[in-house]
Amino acid sequence: MIALKNKDDDEPTYTVPIRSQIPTQKSCKKPIKMCSFCTSKDETPLSSNRDKWPICKIENDCFGEICKLLDLADRSKKPLMSALGSFDQTTAAYIEKKYEREGGVGTAKKVLCQWGSSNHKNNVGALKKILEDTMQRIDVVDEIEKWKKLSVCHGCGIKLNKRQ
């Protein structure tokens, strides 16, 4: 019961909340996991929806796998820099030239880090949409989905041990 008190009345009025106002178990959120470093630094946790996370917060091993797949440019319907759409011709040419000696390896890491840090809307969800719709890279989307299932710190993105 909830006690309400009118300004003119000394006696509180008791009401029974409607069913929709009673919190259910479904509305209770899971506890957000943080590593000891982020907890000690009083780090603000990231959203429980990982699609809203910045690219730089993807766990390192997963990010490496994503980049390795994206470096296989022949599998994409559209090239990565072109699909992301935020690179001018000069920048794109410079990046391509810089990584062509290694057969393009490292290009995806450079491009994703630069793209992800240029605008807060360039997050995991935006990348997934581009991978699915523009590049048609379901293999990379699958890697992102694997990352979403990992137990990671919601402050820095590192993989958590089972004890934490």
Rosetta constraint file for C-alpha pairs under 8 A:
AtomPair CA 1 CA 14 HARMONIC 6.31 0.50
AtomPair CA 1 CA 15 HARMONIC 5.60 0.50
AtomPair CA 1 CA 16 HARMONIC 4.77 0.50
AtomPair CA 1 CA 17 HARMONIC 6.55 0.50
AtomPair CA 2 CA 14 HARMONIC 5.62 0.50
AtomPair CA 2 CA 15 HARMONIC 5.34 0.50
AtomPair CA 2 CA 16 HARMONIC 6.32 0.50
AtomPair CA 2 CA 17 HARMONIC 7.02 0.50
AtomPair CA 3 CA 12 HARMONIC 5.82 0.50
AtomPair CA 3 CA 13 HARMONIC 5.60 0.50
AtomPair CA 3 CA 14 HARMONIC 4.56 0.50
AtomPair CA 3 CA 15 HARMONIC 6.50 0.50
AtomPair CA 4 CA 12 HARMONIC 5.35 0.50
AtomPair CA 4 CA 13 HARMONIC 5.07 0.50
AtomPair CA 4 CA 14 HARMONIC 6.20 0.50
AtomPair CA 4 CA 15 HARMONIC 7.58 0.50
AtomPair CA 5 CA 9 HARMONIC 6.73 0.50
AtomPair CA 5 CA 10 HARMONIC 7.31 0.50
AtomPair CA 5 CA 11 HARMONIC 6.73 0.50
AtomPair CA 5 CA 12 HARMONIC 4.35 0.50
AtomPair CA 5 CA 13 HARMONIC 5.93 0.50
AtomPair CA 6 CA 10 HARMONIC 7.53 0.50
AtomPair CA 6 CA 12 HARMONIC 7.07 0.50
AtomPair CA 6 CA 13 HARMONIC 7.86 0.50
AtomPair CA 17 CA 21 HARMONIC 6.06 0.50
AtomPair CA 17 CA 22 HARMONIC 6.86 0.50
AtomPair CA 18 CA 22 HARMONIC 6.98 0.50
AtomPair CA 23 CA 27 HARMONIC 6.40 0.50
AtomPair CA 23 CA 28 HARMONIC 7.66 0.50
AtomPair CA 24 CA 28 HARMONIC 6.91 0.50
AtomPair CA 32 CA 45 HARMONIC 7.46 0.50
AtomPair CA 32 CA 48 HARMONIC 7.30 0.50
AtomPair CA 32 CA 154 HARMONIC 6.62 0.50
AtomPair CA 33 CA 151 HARMONIC 7.85 0.50
AtomPair CA 33 CA 152 HARMONIC 7.10 0.50
AtomPair CA 33 CA 153 HARMONIC 5.53 0.50
AtomPair CA 33 CA 154 HARMONIC 5.98 0.50
AtomPair CA 33 CA 164 HARMONIC 7.76 0.50
AtomPair CA 34 CA 38 HARMONIC 6.19 0.50
AtomPair CA 34 CA 39 HARMONIC 6.09 0.50
AtomPair CA 34 CA 45 HARMONIC 7.57 0.50
AtomPair CA 34 CA 152 HARMONIC 7.56 0.50
AtomPair CA 34 CA 153 HARMONIC 4.38 0.50
AtomPair CA 34 CA 154 HARMONIC 5.45 0.50
AtomPair CA 34 CA 155 HARMONIC 6.10 0.50
AtomPair CA 34 CA 164 HARMONIC 7.82 0.50
AtomPair CA 35 CA 39 HARMONIC 6.17 0.50
AtomPair CA 35 CA 153 HARMONIC 5.45 0.50
AtomPair CA 35 CA 155 HARMONIC 7.59 0.50
AtomPair CA 35 CA 158 HARMONIC 7.93 0.50
AtomPair CA 35 CA 160 HARMONIC 6.81 0.50
AtomPair CA 35 CA 164 HARMONIC 6.74 0.50
AtomPair CA 36 CA 40 HARMONIC 6.00 0.50
AtomPair CA 36 CA 164 HARMONIC 7.93 0.50
AtomPair CA 37 CA 41 HARMONIC 6.23 0.50
AtomPair CA 38 CA 42 HARMONIC 6.08 0.50
AtomPair CA 38 CA 43 HARMONIC 5.07 0.50
AtomPair CA 38 CA 155 HARMONIC 5.86 0.50
AtomPair CA 38 CA 156 HARMONIC 7.01 0.50
AtomPair CA 39 CA 43 HARMONIC 6.15 0.50
AtomPair CA 43 CA 155 HARMONIC 5.98 0.50
AtomPair CA 44 CA 155 HARMONIC 6.43 0.50
AtomPair CA 45 CA 154 HARMONIC 5.08 0.50
AtomPair CA 45 CA 155 HARMONIC 4.85 0.50
AtomPair CA 46 CA 53 HARMONIC 6.83 0.50
AtomPair CA 46 CA 154 HARMONIC 5.15 0.50
AtomPair CA 46 CA 155 HARMONIC 5.94 0.50
AtomPair CA 47 CA 52 HARMONIC 6.74 0.50
AtomPair CA 47 CA 53 HARMONIC 6.99 0.50
AtomPair CA 47 CA 154 HARMONIC 7.50 0.50
AtomPair CA 48 CA 154 HARMONIC 7.78 0.50
AtomPair CA 49 CA 53 HARMONIC 7.46 0.50
AtomPair CA 50 CA 124 HARMONIC 7.03 0.50
AtomPair CA 50 CA 125 HARMONIC 7.75 0.50
AtomPair CA 50 CA 148 HARMONIC 6.65 0.50
AtomPair CA 51 CA 123 HARMONIC 6.79 0.50
AtomPair CA 51 CA 124 HARMONIC 4.78 0.50
AtomPair CA 51 CA 125 HARMONIC 4.08 0.50
AtomPair CA 51 CA 126 HARMONIC 7.68 0.50
AtomPair CA 52 CA 123 HARMONIC 5.87 0.50
AtomPair CA 52 CA 124 HARMONIC 6.13 0.50
AtomPair CA 52 CA 125 HARMONIC 6.06 0.50
AtomPair CA 53 CA 57 HARMONIC 6.61 0.50
AtomPair CA 53 CA 58 HARMONIC 7.90 0.50
AtomPair CA 53 CA 123 HARMONIC 5.69 0.50
AtomPair CA 53 CA 124 HARMONIC 5.80 0.50
AtomPair CA 53 CA 125 HARMONIC 7.85 0.50
AtomPair CA 54 CA 58 HARMONIC 7.57 0.50
AtomPair CA 54 CA 116 HARMONIC 6.51 0.50
AtomPair CA 54 CA 117 HARMONIC 7.80 0.50
AtomPair CA 54 CA 120 HARMONIC 7.04 0.50
AtomPair CA 54 CA 122 HARMONIC 7.13 0.50
AtomPair CA 54 CA 123 HARMONIC 4.59 0.50
AtomPair CA 54 CA 124 HARMONIC 6.16 0.50
AtomPair CA 55 CA 112 HARMONIC 7.27 0.50
AtomPair CA 55 CA 113 HARMONIC 6.99 0.50
AtomPair CA 55 CA 116 HARMONIC 5.36 0.50
AtomPair CA 55 CA 117 HARMONIC 7.78 0.50
AtomPair CA 55 CA 122 HARMONIC 7.57 0.50
AtomPair CA 55 CA 123 HARMONIC 5.43 0.50
AtomPair CA 55 CA 124 HARMONIC 5.62 0.50
AtomPair CA 56 CA 113 HARMONIC 6.57 0.50
AtomPair CA 56 CA 116 HARMONIC 6.99 0.50
AtomPair CA 56 CA 117 HARMONIC 7.75 0.50
AtomPair CA 57 CA 156 HARMONIC 6.12 0.50
AtomPair CA 57 CA 157 HARMONIC 4.82 0.50
AtomPair CA 57 CA 158 HARMONIC 7.86 0.50
AtomPair CA 58 CA 62 HARMONIC 6.78 0.50
AtomPair CA 58 CA 63 HARMONIC 5.81 0.50
AtomPair CA 58 CA 147 HARMONIC 7.54 0.50
AtomPair CA 58 CA 157 HARMONIC 5.85 0.50
AtomPair CA 58 CA 158 HARMONIC 7.84 0.50
AtomPair CA 59 CA 63 HARMONIC 6.01 0.50
AtomPair CA 59 CA 147 HARMONIC 7.35 0.50
AtomPair CA 59 CA 152 HARMONIC 7.39 0.50
AtomPair CA 59 CA 157 HARMONIC 5.32 0.50
AtomPair CA 59 CA 158 HARMONIC 5.21 0.50
AtomPair CA 59 CA 159 HARMONIC 6.26 0.50
AtomPair CA 60 CA 64 HARMONIC 6.08 0.50
AtomPair CA 60 CA 158 HARMONIC 7.21 0.50
AtomPair CA 61 CA 65 HARMONIC 6.36 0.50
AtomPair CA 62 CA 66 HARMONIC 6.21 0.50
AtomPair CA 62 CA 143 HARMONIC 7.01 0.50
AtomPair CA 62 CA 144 HARMONIC 7.50 0.50
AtomPair CA 62 CA 147 HARMONIC 6.20 0.50
AtomPair CA 63 CA 67 HARMONIC 6.15 0.50
AtomPair CA 64 CA 68 HARMONIC 6.05 0.50
AtomPair CA 64 CA 109 HARMONIC 7.78 0.50
AtomPair CA 65 CA 69 HARMONIC 6.27 0.50
AtomPair CA 65 CA 143 HARMONIC 7.32 0.50
AtomPair CA 66 CA 70 HARMONIC 6.21 0.50
AtomPair CA 66 CA 140 HARMONIC 5.80 0.50
AtomPair CA 66 CA 143 HARMONIC 6.39 0.50
AtomPair CA 66 CA 144 HARMONIC 7.47 0.50
AtomPair CA 67 CA 71 HARMONIC 5.98 0.50
AtomPair CA 67 CA 106 HARMONIC 7.45 0.50
AtomPair CA 67 CA 108 HARMONIC 5.11 0.50
AtomPair CA 67 CA 109 HARMONIC 5.58 0.50
AtomPair CA 68 CA 72 HARMONIC 6.98 0.50
AtomPair CA 68 CA 105 HARMONIC 7.34 0.50
AtomPair CA 68 CA 106 HARMONIC 7.95 0.50
AtomPair CA 68 CA 108 HARMONIC 7.58 0.50
AtomPair CA 69 CA 139 HARMONIC 7.79 0.50
AtomPair CA 69 CA 140 HARMONIC 6.52 0.50
AtomPair CA 70 CA 76 HARMONIC 7.93 0.50
AtomPair CA 70 CA 80 HARMONIC 7.50 0.50
AtomPair CA 70 CA 108 HARMONIC 5.90 0.50
AtomPair CA 70 CA 140 HARMONIC 7.30 0.50
AtomPair CA 71 CA 104 HARMONIC 6.14 0.50
AtomPair CA 71 CA 105 HARMONIC 5.61 0.50
AtomPair CA 71 CA 106 HARMONIC 7.00 0.50
AtomPair CA 71 CA 107 HARMONIC 6.42 0.50
AtomPair CA 71 CA 108 HARMONIC 5.65 0.50
AtomPair CA 72 CA 76 HARMONIC 7.80 0.50
AtomPair CA 73 CA 79 HARMONIC 6.44 0.50
AtomPair CA 73 CA 80 HARMONIC 7.57 0.50
AtomPair CA 75 CA 137 HARMONIC 7.46 0.50
AtomPair CA 76 CA 80 HARMONIC 7.79 0.50
AtomPair CA 76 CA 135 HARMONIC 5.18 0.50
AtomPair CA 76 CA 136 HARMONIC 6.44 0.50
AtomPair CA 76 CA 137 HARMONIC 6.24 0.50
AtomPair CA 77 CA 134 HARMONIC 7.16 0.50
AtomPair CA 77 CA 135 HARMONIC 4.85 0.50
AtomPair CA 77 CA 136 HARMONIC 6.16 0.50
AtomPair CA 78 CA 82 HARMONIC 6.83 0.50
AtomPair CA 78 CA 83 HARMONIC 6.08 0.50
AtomPair CA 78 CA 134 HARMONIC 6.65 0.50
AtomPair CA 78 CA 135 HARMONIC 5.08 0.50
AtomPair CA 79 CA 83 HARMONIC 6.04 0.50
AtomPair CA 79 CA 135 HARMONIC 7.29 0.50
AtomPair CA 80 CA 84 HARMONIC 6.16 0.50
AtomPair CA 80 CA 108 HARMONIC 7.47 0.50
AtomPair CA 80 CA 135 HARMONIC 7.51 0.50
AtomPair CA 81 CA 85 HARMONIC 6.26 0.50
AtomPair CA 81 CA 86 HARMONIC 7.43 0.50
AtomPair CA 81 CA 87 HARMONIC 6.39 0.50
AtomPair CA 81 CA 92 HARMONIC 6.81 0.50
AtomPair CA 81 CA 111 HARMONIC 6.92 0.50
AtomPair CA 82 CA 86 HARMONIC 7.84 0.50
AtomPair CA 82 CA 87 HARMONIC 7.41 0.50
AtomPair CA 83 CA 130 HARMONIC 6.78 0.50
AtomPair CA 83 CA 134 HARMONIC 6.31 0.50
AtomPair CA 83 CA 135 HARMONIC 6.76 0.50
AtomPair CA 84 CA 115 HARMONIC 7.56 0.50
AtomPair CA 84 CA 130 HARMONIC 7.10 0.50
AtomPair CA 86 CA 115 HARMONIC 7.06 0.50
AtomPair CA 87 CA 91 HARMONIC 6.04 0.50
AtomPair CA 87 CA 92 HARMONIC 5.86 0.50
AtomPair CA 88 CA 92 HARMONIC 6.14 0.50
AtomPair CA 89 CA 93 HARMONIC 5.97 0.50
AtomPair CA 90 CA 94 HARMONIC 6.15 0.50
AtomPair CA 91 CA 95 HARMONIC 6.21 0.50
AtomPair CA 92 CA 96 HARMONIC 6.13 0.50
AtomPair CA 93 CA 97 HARMONIC 6.02 0.50
AtomPair CA 94 CA 98 HARMONIC 6.06 0.50
AtomPair CA 95 CA 99 HARMONIC 6.35 0.50
AtomPair CA 95 CA 107 HARMONIC 6.93 0.50
AtomPair CA 96 CA 100 HARMONIC 5.86 0.50
AtomPair CA 96 CA 104 HARMONIC 7.18 0.50
AtomPair CA 96 CA 107 HARMONIC 7.14 0.50
AtomPair CA 97 CA 101 HARMONIC 7.67 0.50
AtomPair CA 99 CA 103 HARMONIC 6.67 0.50
AtomPair CA 99 CA 104 HARMONIC 4.91 0.50
AtomPair CA 99 CA 105 HARMONIC 6.45 0.50
AtomPair CA 99 CA 106 HARMONIC 6.49 0.50
AtomPair CA 99 CA 107 HARMONIC 5.99 0.50
AtomPair CA 100 CA 104 HARMONIC 4.83 0.50
AtomPair CA 100 CA 105 HARMONIC 7.77 0.50
AtomPair CA 102 CA 106 HARMONIC 7.82 0.50
AtomPair CA 106 CA 110 HARMONIC 6.39 0.50
AtomPair CA 107 CA 111 HARMONIC 6.05 0.50
AtomPair CA 108 CA 112 HARMONIC 5.81 0.50
AtomPair CA 109 CA 113 HARMONIC 6.02 0.50
AtomPair CA 110 CA 114 HARMONIC 6.14 0.50
AtomPair CA 111 CA 115 HARMONIC 5.91 0.50
AtomPair CA 112 CA 116 HARMONIC 5.70 0.50
AtomPair CA 113 CA 117 HARMONIC 6.12 0.50
AtomPair CA 114 CA 118 HARMONIC 6.21 0.50
AtomPair CA 115 CA 119 HARMONIC 7.33 0.50
AtomPair CA 115 CA 122 HARMONIC 6.75 0.50
AtomPair CA 116 CA 120 HARMONIC 7.25 0.50
AtomPair CA 116 CA 122 HARMONIC 5.08 0.50
AtomPair CA 116 CA 123 HARMONIC 6.20 0.50
AtomPair CA 117 CA 122 HARMONIC 7.49 0.50
AtomPair CA 118 CA 122 HARMONIC 7.42 0.50
AtomPair CA 121 CA 126 HARMONIC 7.16 0.50
AtomPair CA 122 CA 126 HARMONIC 5.75 0.50
AtomPair CA 122 CA 127 HARMONIC 6.95 0.50
AtomPair CA 123 CA 127 HARMONIC 6.25 0.50
AtomPair CA 124 CA 128 HARMONIC 6.14 0.50
AtomPair CA 125 CA 129 HARMONIC 6.29 0.50
AtomPair CA 126 CA 130 HARMONIC 6.36 0.50
AtomPair CA 127 CA 131 HARMONIC 6.08 0.50
AtomPair CA 128 CA 132 HARMONIC 6.06 0.50
AtomPair CA 128 CA 141 HARMONIC 6.05 0.50
AtomPair CA 128 CA 144 HARMONIC 7.87 0.50
AtomPair CA 129 CA 133 HARMONIC 5.84 0.50
AtomPair CA 129 CA 134 HARMONIC 7.75 0.50
AtomPair CA 130 CA 134 HARMONIC 5.10 0.50
AtomPair CA 130 CA 135 HARMONIC 6.33 0.50
AtomPair CA 131 CA 135 HARMONIC 4.90 0.50
AtomPair CA 131 CA 136 HARMONIC 5.61 0.50
AtomPair CA 131 CA 137 HARMONIC 5.19 0.50
AtomPair CA 131 CA 138 HARMONIC 7.03 0.50
AtomPair CA 131 CA 140 HARMONIC 7.27 0.50
AtomPair CA 131 CA 141 HARMONIC 6.74 0.50
AtomPair CA 132 CA 136 HARMONIC 4.67 0.50
AtomPair CA 132 CA 137 HARMONIC 5.77 0.50
AtomPair CA 132 CA 138 HARMONIC 6.10 0.50
AtomPair CA 132 CA 141 HARMONIC 7.14 0.50
AtomPair CA 137 CA 141 HARMONIC 6.60 0.50
AtomPair CA 138 CA 142 HARMONIC 6.06 0.50
AtomPair CA 139 CA 143 HARMONIC 6.61 0.50
AtomPair CA 140 CA 144 HARMONIC 6.48 0.50
AtomPair CA 141 CA 145 HARMONIC 6.27 0.50
AtomPair CA 142 CA 146 HARMONIC 6.27 0.50
AtomPair CA 143 CA 147 HARMONIC 6.35 0.50
AtomPair CA 144 CA 148 HARMONIC 6.32 0.50
AtomPair CA 145 CA 149 HARMONIC 6.66 0.50
AtomPair CA 146 CA 150 HARMONIC 6.78 0.50
AtomPair CA 150 CA 159 HARMONIC 7.14 0.50
AtomPair CA 151 CA 159 HARMONIC 6.07 0.50
AtomPair CA 151 CA 160 HARMONIC 5.66 0.50
AtomPair CA 151 CA 161 HARMONIC 7.93 0.50
AtomPair CA 152 CA 157 HARMONIC 5.49 0.50
AtomPair CA 152 CA 158 HARMONIC 5.41 0.50
AtomPair CA 152 CA 159 HARMONIC 4.32 0.50
AtomPair CA 152 CA 160 HARMONIC 5.01 0.50
AtomPair CA 153 CA 157 HARMONIC 4.80 0.50
AtomPair CA 153 CA 158 HARMONIC 5.47 0.50
AtomPair CA 153 CA 159 HARMONIC 6.43 0.50
AtomPair CA 153 CA 160 HARMONIC 6.19 0.50
AtomPair CA 160 CA 164 HARMONIC 6.21 0.50
